[in-house]
Amino acid sequence: MKRKALLKLTTFEFKLFFRNFINVFFLLLFPTMMILMFGGIYGNKPQDIYHGFGMVDVSVPAYAGMIISVTGLMNLPLTLCEYREKKILKRFKATPVSPSNVISAQLAVNFFMTIVGMILLIVISRIVFHLNFQGSYPAVILVFVLSVFSVFSIGFLIASLAPNMKAGSAIANIVYFPMLFMTGATVPLEIMPKGMQQASKFFPVTHVVKAMQGAWLNKDINDYLVNIIVLLAITVICFGISIVAFRWE
Protein backbone atom coordinates (compact mmCIF):
# COMPACT_ATOMS: atom_id res chain seq x y z
CA MET A 1 0.00 0.00 0.00
CA LYS A 2 2.76 2.44 0.96
CA ARG A 3 4.76 1.68 -2.20
CA LYS A 4 1.69 2.19 -4.36
CA ALA A 5 0.93 5.49 -2.63
CA LEU A 6 4.54 6.63 -3.06
CA LEU A 7 4.46 5.71 -6.75
CA LYS A 8 1.27 7.68 -7.31
CA LEU A 9 2.68 10.64 -5.41
CA THR A 10 5.90 10.57 -7.44
CA THR A 11 3.91 10.45 -10.68
CA PHE A 12 1.87 13.41 -9.51
CA GLU A 13 5.04 15.35 -8.62
CA PHE A 14 6.40 14.72 -12.11
CA LYS A 15 3.28 16.30 -13.59
CA LEU A 16 3.62 19.31 -11.32
CA PHE A 17 7.29 19.69 -12.27
CA PHE A 18 6.45 20.01 -15.96
CA ARG A 19 3.79 22.61 -15.21
CA ASN A 20 6.52 24.94 -13.90
CA PHE A 21 7.78 26.45 -17.16
CA ILE A 22 10.61 28.41 -15.51
CA ASN A 23 12.21 25.31 -14.02
CA VAL A 24 11.77 23.32 -17.23
CA PHE A 25 13.31 26.16 -19.25
CA PHE A 26 16.38 26.62 -17.05
CA LEU A 27 16.87 22.88 -16.64
CA LEU A 28 16.39 21.62 -20.20
CA LEU A 29 16.53 24.58 -22.61
CA PHE A 30 18.88 27.16 -21.08
CA PRO A 31 21.98 24.90 -20.84
CA THR A 32 21.44 23.77 -24.42
CA MET A 33 21.06 27.36 -25.61
CA MET A 34 24.24 28.35 -23.76
CA ILE A 35 26.33 25.54 -25.25
CA LEU A 36 24.99 26.23 -28.74
CA MET A 37 25.77 29.94 -28.37
CA PHE A 38 29.26 29.67 -26.91
CA GLY A 39 30.10 26.61 -28.99
CA GLY A 40 28.99 28.47 -32.10
CA ILE A 41 31.22 31.43 -31.20
CA TYR A 42 34.36 29.62 -30.01
CA GLY A 43 34.02 26.16 -31.54
CA ASN A 44 35.52 23.12 -29.85
CA LYS A 45 39.10 23.17 -31.04
CA PRO A 46 41.82 22.69 -28.39
CA GLN A 47 42.91 25.99 -26.85
CA ASP A 48 45.77 26.88 -24.52
CA ILE A 49 43.44 28.76 -22.18
CA TYR A 50 41.57 25.49 -21.57
CA HIS A 51 44.81 23.52 -21.15
CA GLY A 52 44.59 21.87 -24.54
CA PHE A 53 40.88 21.06 -24.43
CA GLY A 54 38.06 22.59 -26.43
CA MET A 55 35.62 25.12 -25.06
CA VAL A 56 32.69 22.69 -25.30
CA ASP A 57 34.74 19.88 -23.75
CA VAL A 58 35.32 21.90 -20.56
CA SER A 59 31.89 23.56 -20.54
CA VAL A 60 29.67 20.47 -20.64
CA PRO A 61 30.89 19.02 -17.31
CA ALA A 62 30.89 22.56 -15.88
CA TYR A 63 27.25 23.04 -16.88
CA ALA A 64 26.41 20.17 -14.52
CA GLY A 65 26.65 22.83 -11.82
CA MET A 66 24.03 24.90 -13.62
CA ILE A 67 21.67 21.97 -14.12
CA ILE A 68 21.97 20.66 -10.56
CA SER A 69 21.43 24.16 -9.18
CA VAL A 70 18.06 24.51 -10.93
CA THR A 71 16.61 21.44 -9.24
CA GLY A 72 18.60 21.59 -6.00
CA LEU A 73 18.54 25.30 -5.19
CA MET A 74 15.29 26.43 -6.78
CA ASN A 75 12.68 23.73 -7.35
CA LEU A 76 13.37 21.47 -4.36
CA PRO A 77 13.45 24.05 -1.52
CA LEU A 78 10.66 26.22 -2.92
CA THR A 79 8.34 23.25 -3.38
CA LEU A 80 8.89 22.10 0.20
CA CYS A 81 8.42 25.64 1.52
CA GLU A 82 5.18 25.93 -0.41
CA TYR A 83 3.91 22.57 0.85
CA ARG A 84 4.65 23.51 4.45
CA GLU A 85 3.12 26.99 4.17
CA LYS A 86 -0.05 25.59 2.60
CA LYS A 87 -0.13 22.88 5.30
CA ILE A 88 0.07 20.14 2.68
CA LEU A 89 2.68 18.26 4.73
CA LYS A 90 0.41 18.46 7.76
CA ARG A 91 -2.56 17.10 5.81
CA PHE A 92 -0.55 14.13 4.58
CA LYS A 93 -0.28 12.94 8.20
CA ALA A 94 -3.97 12.06 8.04
CA THR A 95 -3.52 9.94 4.89
CA PRO A 96 -1.68 6.68 4.07
CA VAL A 97 1.05 8.85 2.54
CA SER A 98 3.39 10.13 5.23
CA PRO A 99 5.12 13.51 4.92
CA SER A 100 8.44 11.69 4.50
CA ASN A 101 7.06 10.18 1.30
CA VAL A 102 6.68 13.70 -0.05
CA ILE A 103 10.38 14.29 0.47
CA SER A 104 11.20 10.92 -1.13
CA ALA A 105 9.06 11.82 -4.14
CA GLN A 106 10.73 15.22 -4.41
CA LEU A 107 14.18 13.65 -4.29
CA ALA A 108 13.23 11.10 -6.95
CA VAL A 109 11.69 13.65 -9.32
CA ASN A 110 14.44 16.25 -8.99
CA PHE A 111 17.24 13.68 -9.21
CA PHE A 112 15.71 12.08 -12.31
CA MET A 113 15.13 15.42 -14.02
CA THR A 114 18.70 16.46 -13.24
CA ILE A 115 19.92 13.36 -15.06
CA VAL A 116 17.61 14.10 -18.00
CA GLY A 117 18.95 17.66 -18.24
CA MET A 118 22.53 16.40 -18.23
CA ILE A 119 21.90 13.70 -20.83
CA LEU A 120 20.17 16.18 -23.14
CA LEU A 121 23.13 18.57 -22.90
CA ILE A 122 25.62 15.78 -23.62
CA VAL A 123 23.66 14.47 -26.61
CA ILE A 124 23.30 17.91 -28.21
CA SER A 125 26.98 18.72 -27.61
CA ARG A 126 28.05 15.39 -29.06
CA ILE A 127 25.94 15.79 -32.20
CA VAL A 128 26.72 19.45 -32.90
CA PHE A 129 30.26 19.92 -31.57
CA HIS A 130 31.68 16.36 -31.42
CA LEU A 131 32.05 16.50 -27.66
CA ASN A 132 35.06 14.55 -26.36
CA PHE A 133 34.99 12.35 -23.28
CA GLN A 134 38.31 11.28 -21.79
CA GLY A 135 37.37 10.22 -18.28
CA SER A 136 35.95 7.01 -16.85
CA TYR A 137 32.23 6.49 -16.55
CA PRO A 138 32.32 5.28 -12.90
CA ALA A 139 34.35 8.34 -11.83
CA VAL A 140 32.04 10.78 -13.60
CA ILE A 141 28.91 9.08 -12.23
CA LEU A 142 30.24 9.07 -8.67
CA VAL A 143 31.25 12.74 -8.83
CA PHE A 144 27.91 13.64 -10.41
CA VAL A 145 25.91 11.83 -7.71
CA LEU A 146 28.01 13.44 -4.97
CA SER A 147 27.48 16.84 -6.58
CA VAL A 148 23.73 16.30 -6.74
CA PHE A 149 23.45 15.33 -3.09
CA SER A 150 25.73 18.17 -2.04
CA VAL A 151 23.66 20.83 -3.80
CA PHE A 152 20.40 19.16 -2.78
CA SER A 153 21.56 19.29 0.85
CA ILE A 154 21.83 23.08 0.50
CA GLY A 155 18.31 23.11 -0.90
CA PHE A 156 17.04 21.13 2.07
CA LEU A 157 18.83 23.54 4.39
CA ILE A 158 17.03 26.47 2.74
CA ALA A 159 13.70 24.65 3.08
CA SER A 160 14.45 23.90 6.74
CA LEU A 161 15.44 27.42 7.77
CA ALA A 162 13.05 29.54 5.68
CA PRO A 163 10.03 30.54 7.80
CA ASN A 164 7.72 30.86 4.79
CA MET A 165 7.50 30.69 0.99
CA LYS A 166 8.45 34.34 0.50
CA ALA A 167 11.59 34.03 2.62
CA GLY A 168 12.46 30.73 0.96
CA SER A 169 12.20 32.30 -2.48
CA ALA A 170 14.39 35.23 -1.44
CA ILE A 171 17.06 32.98 0.07
CA ALA A 172 17.01 30.61 -2.90
CA ASN A 173 17.48 33.47 -5.37
CA ILE A 174 20.27 35.02 -3.31
CA VAL A 175 22.08 31.69 -3.27
CA TYR A 176 21.22 30.58 -6.82
CA PHE A 177 22.27 33.51 -9.00
CA PRO A 178 25.81 34.01 -7.63
CA MET A 179 26.27 30.25 -7.88
CA LEU A 180 25.12 30.40 -11.50
CA PHE A 181 27.37 33.16 -12.78
CA MET A 182 30.45 33.19 -10.52
CA THR A 183 31.38 29.52 -10.36
CA GLY A 184 32.16 28.53 -13.93
CA ALA A 185 28.74 26.91 -14.27
CA THR A 186 27.86 29.26 -17.14
CA VAL A 187 30.88 31.40 -18.03
CA PRO A 188 34.22 29.49 -17.92
CA LEU A 189 36.36 30.43 -14.93
CA GLU A 190 39.40 30.57 -17.21
CA ILE A 191 38.20 33.79 -18.85
CA MET A 192 37.22 35.50 -15.58
CA PRO A 193 39.47 38.05 -13.85
CA LYS A 194 41.83 36.64 -11.22
CA GLY A 195 39.87 38.29 -8.41
CA MET A 196 36.64 36.56 -9.45
CA GLN A 197 38.47 33.25 -9.79
CA GLN A 198 39.66 33.55 -6.20
CA ALA A 199 36.22 34.60 -4.94
CA SER A 200 34.60 31.66 -6.74
CA LYS A 201 36.34 29.22 -4.38
CA PHE A 202 33.89 30.19 -1.64
CA PHE A 203 30.87 28.98 -3.65
CA PRO A 204 29.93 25.28 -3.37
CA VAL A 205 29.00 24.98 -7.06
CA THR A 206 32.56 25.94 -8.00
CA HIS A 207 33.66 22.66 -6.43
CA VAL A 208 30.99 20.84 -8.44
CA VAL A 209 32.40 22.39 -11.62
CA LYS A 210 36.02 21.59 -10.74
CA ALA A 211 35.26 18.01 -9.68
CA MET A 212 33.11 17.30 -12.74
CA GLN A 213 35.73 18.72 -15.09
CA GLY A 214 38.45 16.72 -13.37
CA ALA A 215 36.57 13.43 -13.70
CA TRP A 216 35.34 14.21 -17.23
CA LEU A 217 38.78 15.18 -18.57
CA ASN A 218 40.54 12.30 -16.80
CA LYS A 219 42.75 14.51 -14.64
CA ASP A 220 44.76 13.17 -11.72
CA ILE A 221 42.35 12.77 -8.78
CA ASN A 222 44.75 14.83 -6.63
CA ASP A 223 43.87 17.81 -8.85
CA TYR A 224 40.27 17.78 -7.63
CA LEU A 225 40.46 15.82 -4.38
CA VAL A 226 39.98 18.99 -2.32
CA ASN A 227 36.81 19.73 -4.29
CA ILE A 228 35.44 16.27 -3.49
CA ILE A 229 36.24 16.69 0.20
CA VAL A 230 34.48 20.07 0.24
CA LEU A 231 31.38 18.59 -1.42
CA LEU A 232 31.33 15.72 1.07
CA ALA A 233 31.62 18.15 3.98
CA ILE A 234 28.80 20.31 2.61
CA THR A 235 26.57 17.24 2.20
CA VAL A 236 27.13 16.00 5.75
CA ILE A 237 26.82 19.42 7.41
CA CYS A 238 23.78 20.66 5.49
CA PHE A 239 21.83 17.41 5.72
CA GLY A 240 22.71 17.17 9.41
CA ILE A 241 21.37 20.66 10.13
CA SER A 242 18.31 20.03 7.95
CA ILE A 243 17.35 16.88 9.86
CA VAL A 244 17.42 18.82 13.12
CA ALA A 245 15.84 22.06 11.88
CA PHE A 246 13.22 20.84 9.37
CA ARG A 247 9.65 21.68 10.34
CA TRP A 248 6.70 19.70 8.93
CA GLU A 249 4.21 22.50 9.71
Secondary structure in CASP SS format (residue, H / E / C, confidence):
PFRMAT SS
TARGET T0000
AUTHOR 0000-0000-0000
METHOD secondary structure of the structure
MODEL  1
M C 1.00
K H 1.00
R H 1.00
K H 1.00
A H 1.00
L H 1.00
L H 1.00
K H 1.00
L H 1.00
T H 1.00
T H 1.00
F H 1.00
E H 1.00
F H 1.00
K H 1.00
L H 1.00
F H 1.00
F H 1.00
R H 1.00
N C 1.00
F H 1.00
I H 1.00
N H 1.00
V H 1.00
F H 1.00
F H 1.00
L H 1.00
L H 1.00
L H 1.00
F H 1.00
P H 1.00
T H 1.00
M H 1.00
M H 1.00
I H 1.00
L H 1.00
M H 1.00
F H 1.00
G H 1.00
G H 1.00
I H 1.00
Y H 1.00
G C 1.00
N C 1.00
K C 1.00
P C 1.00
Q E 1.00
D H 1.00
I H 1.00
Y H 1.00
H C 1.00
G C 1.00
F E 1.00
G C 1.00
M H 1.00
V H 1.00
D H 1.00
V H 1.00
S H 1.00
V H 1.00
P H 1.00
A H 1.00
Y H 1.00
A H 1.00
G H 1.00
M H 1.00
I H 1.00
I H 1.00
S H 1.00
V H 1.00
T H 1.00
G H 1.00
L H 1.00
M H 1.00
N H 1.00
L H 1.00
P H 1.00
L H 1.00
T H 1.00
L H 1.00
C H 1.00
E H 1.00
Y H 1.00
R H 1.00
E H 1.00
K C 1.00
K C 1.00
I H 1.00
L H 1.00
K H 1.00
R H 1.00
F H 1.00
K C 1.00
A C 1.00
T C 1.00
P C 1.00
V C 1.00
S C 1.00
P H 1.00
S H 1.00
N H 1.00
V H 1.00
I H 1.00
S H 1.00
A H 1.00
Q H 1.00
L H 1.00
A H 1.00
V H 1.00
N H 1.00
F H 1.00
F H 1.00
M H 1.00
T H 1.00
I H 1.00
V H 1.00
G H 1.00
M H 1.00
I H 1.00
L H 1.00
L H 1.00
I H 1.00
V H 1.00
I H 1.00
S H 1.00
R H 1.00
I H 1.00
V H 1.00
F H 1.00
H C 1.00
L C 1.00
N C 1.00
F C 1.00
Q C 1.00
G C 1.00
S C 1.00
Y H 1.00
P H 1.00
A H 1.00
V H 1.00
I H 1.00
L H 1.00
V H 1.00
F H 1.00
V H 1.00
L H 1.00
S H 1.00
V H 1.00
F H 1.00
S H 1.00
V H 1.00
F H 1.00
S H 1.00
I H 1.00
G H 1.00
F H 1.00
L H 1.00
I H 1.00
A H 1.00
S H 1.00
L H 1.00
A C 1.00
P C 1.00
N C 1.00
M H 1.00
K H 1.00
A H 1.00
G H 1.00
S H 1.00
A H 1.00
I H 1.00
A H 1.00
N H 1.00
I H 1.00
V H 1.00
Y H 1.00
F H 1.00
P H 1.00
M H 1.00
L H 1.00
F H 1.00
M C 1.00
T C 1.00
G C 1.00
A C 1.00
T C 1.00
V C 1.00
P C 1.00
L H 1.00
E H 1.00
I H 1.00
M C 1.00
P C 1.00
K H 1.00
G H 1.00
M H 1.00
Q H 1.00
Q H 1.00
A H 1.00
S H 1.00
K C 1.00
F C 1.00
F C 1.00
P H 1.00
V H 1.00
T H 1.00
H H 1.00
V H 1.00
V H 1.00
K H 1.00
A H 1.00
M H 1.00
Q H 1.00
G H 1.00
A H 1.00
W H 1.00
L C 1.00
N C 1.00
K C 1.00
D C 1.00
I H 1.00
N H 1.00
D H 1.00
Y C 1.00
L H 1.00
V H 1.00
N H 1.00
I H 1.00
I H 1.00
V H 1.00
L H 1.00
L H 1.00
A H 1.00
I H 1.00
T H 1.00
V H 1.00
I H 1.00
C H 1.00
F H 1.00
G H 1.00
I H 1.00
S H 1.00
I H 1.00
V H 1.00
A H 1.00
F C 1.00
R C 1.00
W C 1.00
E C 1.00
END
